[in-house]
Amino acid sequence: MFPTAPAGLVYPGDPGAPRGTYPTDKNNVAPRFAVVWDPQGDGGTSLRGAWGLFYDTLPGQGDFFQNGTLAPPFQPLTEVNFPLQMSASPFANPLQGVTGTPGFPAGLIFIGWGTEFATPIVQQYNLTLQRQVGTHWGVEAGYVGSRGKNLPIFIEVNPTIPILTPAPRIGPRVYPAFSLVRPTFSVAKSWYDSLQTSARMRPWHGLNVLASYTLGHAVDHVSGLNIGGEPRPILPVTMGDASTFQAALAREKGDALFDVRHRFVLSFGYQLPALAGRGTAARLVLGGWQVNGIVQGQTGFPLTVIEPNNISLTTLTNRPNMTCD
């Protein structure tokens, strides 16, 4: 499409480049299965299980969608749409000598897609035991989990090469014709496992109660492309070398930014008496009121310690080797 583009930079329409920027998956079949069993046959106990396969589109990313029209070789164009007689103006022509920027300037920043990009996919499953206790109470406990793959993640493939001398300094990039080369690869994964319990009291004399507790653990390689402060991979990768990708992902695996290990929630509601037999004024003012409340407590979110200075001379995010009190 653009013969003057640097070698290796392709656009839709070039040989081997998909028309839709990244390959289209045509096998995204998403089945669901569920089963319920009443072991005693009296409706007081049930065992429920379910499994589903889900796909997702990419989140809105300005890098890919809004800014695509301004990516090289396209450039903004300013037009003056009315007669402009500079010879009659006492001011100098501000556009005199102005030339457009080249379509492919030196040090081009490249944001695109990794080869064989696939649709993000997640499996979700659960197994829950429910039991009625007495007349008004019901309790349940279950396992809820998920596994995600083909999740999008930014990985830098054009880091600088440190020059290790008595005076270390930043060296040239792997691909000198470019600056940052940060494709989005569909190689990240996620894991979630949890024990979820609850106890519910059906309305009784105007009172209802629901209490729940979750013990969960969320782990991933990346928690989201749009989450601010998400550290970038600290290891560079080499295109065509799968081992470097695996090394980078191994360093990125950890508690998700939204991981909450413990969470307890208590909600309640009380319907005030209807004041039957009282006067009209009392019923209108005091009747029909409810008292409701929600109380919750949870552990905090994980914290990632990063080094803002480029101490590794690779222009990538750095992390300390050890964190302690």
RAGI-V692136 format. One record per helix or strand. SS is the DSSP state (alpha for helix, beta for strand). FROM is the first residue (numbers start at 1). TO is the last residue. Records with the same first field share a line. If there is no record, write none. Layout:
BEGIN
SS->FROM-TO ; FROM-TO
END
This chain:
BEGIN
beta->32-37 ; 45-56 ; 108-110 ; 113-113 ; 120-133 ; 137-156 ; 160-160 ; 163-163 ; 169-169 ; 173-173 ; 178-204 ; 207-220 ; 254-255 ; 262-271 ; 290-298 ; 307-307 ; 318-318
alpha->67-70 ; 86-88 ; 242-252 ; 280-286
END
